[in-house]
Amino acid sequence: MQKKKQQSSRRNFLKNITGTTLALGAGSLAAFAAEEKIEERTIFYQKKILSNDRINVGVIGMGIMGNNNVNTALKVPGVQLVAACDLYTGRLEHAKEIHGKDIFVTNDYRKILDRKDIDAVIIATGDHWHARITKEALQKGKHVYCEKPMVHFINEGLGVIEAQKASKKIMQVGSQRVSSIVYAKAHELYKSGEIGKLNMVNAIYDRQDALGAWEYTMPADESPETVDWDRYIAGMPKMPYDPKKFFWWRNYREFGTGVAGDLFVHLLSGTHVITDSKGPNAIFASGQLCYWKDGRNVPDVMTGIMQYPETPEHPAFQLTLQVNFVSGTGGSEVIRFVGDEGTIDIGGGGLTVHRSIMSKAPGIGGWDALTTYPKAMQETLVQKYNQKYSPDEQKRPVKPDIIYKEPQGYDEHLEHHTNFFDSVRTGKPAVEDAVFGFRAAAPCLACNESYFKKKIIYWDPEQMKVKEG
């Protein structure tokens, strides 16, 4: 009886997770496989977590994403936070307030890497530290969850990949769309041919507020006494302390990667998940700084155009990217895949497939040169057209929309962290490893290079190298 109750409980859990609103979409082998995966994980997490199943984590960088990642990671059974690093004393104080006075805190990330009791680290620093700390962590035998973009500069990418391979440790990049069930469903629908042959992807990530434009609240006690500025700029040319460059680091090329590295990379990650693409071969970007003139040296409005070549995985297609930090739309996030028979629109925790299929007959009349010919010729042409094409062939085929919604309470960020820790426990490949993370990041970083140098960047997605154009 107890066993039946447990099975029922698991089934109810599965229903909550996979029981999404899927209108007019049949079940699939992929969906069953996803259920099986979730049930397997559920059964594991219903067990008592033994000491050798526990994963001790240290977090390097306790800003917005560092705190967000910690809070999400701690929802995964068996994950324990034992150490935190930040260069601002207030965040170390906050870490003890939230996670207990016994947590080890430091302003030197190397002290975390040297600890034998730490299994994995979450790296959520400024972009300029990502590659450096990641490689050192891997060399010290730590598993690594690194925030996107994986690297600050394109030339750092292959070194991180080699470090991960040499370490044989798990490395996952933090772009949660890669683990999203909505993107998994989009992949399934795209691969099944629901929109025909892909030719265009349009991706938008707009905002319209100061916080969205990275003008975050400054702490009341910011100063060279509370911020370890020298450690922050270690390895860089000396520069005077500037609180904006520390607390608003995304606004500065020296420390961040602008809208391309922060937001374009989400859009590319999602595109690559759905299409199985390795990336574009030509990249161009344009933009401007039109509103948030707060000292930043990156644009607040940016567009990118990428050419994806034909591969065994997908046809040739164009990808357009847009980020507008002062958008009169109020802000929006949507990605649209356009094929020759329909579209997949993703946003708002779900997707919609809309089909528009051309008729077999090309059409006659209306906005057509037919009406400019002599009347007798018009009648003859119409008669021949009707003889050649049946009434059904003259109509557009009609298919209903497919609407898919993630279940209430679903959290793709939690799913991404759960996937990471599952890989740490089992040794299975990470869902977003260093190769995937670099292939998503590099074209975005190439957008910055294109914008500042005003030229097209040519990219080899297989070898993951910039080509001389």
Protein Blocks (a to p, Z undefined) as FASTA:
>chain_A
ZZmmmmmmmmmmmmmmmmcccehiacdfklmmmmmmmmmmmmmmmpccdfklpccdddeh
jafklmmmmmmmmmpghiacfbdcdfbfklmmmmmmmnopkbccdfbfklmmmpmkbmbd
cddbdfklmmmmmmmmmmnopacdddddfbfbfklmmmmmmmmmmnopacddddfklmpm
klmmmmmmmmnopnopafbdcdddddddfklnopacddfkbcfklpcfklmmgoiacddd
dfklmmmmmmpmklmnojmlmmmmmmmmmmmmmnopabdfbdcdddddfklcghpacdfb
dcddddddddfkbccddddddddfbbfkopaaddddddfkbccddeehiacdddddddfb
gbeehjdfklmpcfklmmmmmmmmmmmpcfklmpccddddddddddehiafklmmmmmmm
mmmmnopacfbdfklmmmmmmmmmmmmmmmmnopaddddfklopacdZZ
